[in-house]
């Protein structure tokens, strides 16, 4: 056996050491103890509170909110969620959440 094959055999027998990776964990969105047994038991505000943390997970939510703030609201400050959903081709719930967040931000800035 040649020196090269001995070298390869020795190298191949050792497993390369890899740095340990931490497993990815998903954020906990819903606290199961607080969730009702059925959606029929929720009123509108409770349902929105449950869905609000999910909005950040929607791809493009931040971009749609910025576009609405910069381009749509200056032209039409009283835009309805249905109209916004049509303009941006997004779900109605997302349009509602964008408008409610922007409205709450305006209220907090105007109170200062």
C-alpha positions, 0 to 999 in steps of 0.5 A, spaced: 500 500 500 502 506 498 503 512 502 498 516 499 492 510 500 495 510 507 494 517 508 487 517 505 485 511 509 487 515 515 483 521 513 477 518 511 476 514 518 476 521 522 469 524 522 470 532 521 468 536 527 463 541 526 461 546 530 454 545 534 448 548 531 442 550 536 436 548 533 431 553 530 425 554 534 419 557 532 416 563 536 410 561 540 404 565 537 398 563 541 397 561 548 393 555 548 390 556 555 387 563 553 384 560 547 377 559 547 374 552 545 371 554 538 372 561 534 364 562 535 365 564 542 370 570 540 368 577 538 371 581 533 376 584 538 378 578 541 379 575 534 383 581 532 388 580 538 389 573 537 391 574 529 395 581 530 401 577 532 401 573 526 401 579 521 408 580 522 409 573 519 405 575 513 410 576 507 410 583 505 406 586 510 411 591 512 412 593 505 405 594 504 404 598 510 410 602 508 407 603 501 400 605 504 403 610 509 407 613 504 403 613 497 396 611 499 394 615 505 396 622 503 392 621 497 386 618 500 386 619 508 379 615 509 381 609 505 376 603 507 380 596 508 376 593 502 379 599 497 386 598 500 385 590 499 383 591 492 389 596 490 394 592 494 391 585 492 392 583 499 387 579 504 382 584 507 384 582 514 391 584 512 388 591 509 384 592 516 390 591 520 395 595 516 390 601 517 388 600 524 396 600 526 397 606 522 391 609 525 394 607 532 400 610 530 397 617 528 393 617 534 400 616 539 404 621 535 398 626 535 397 626 543 405 628 544 
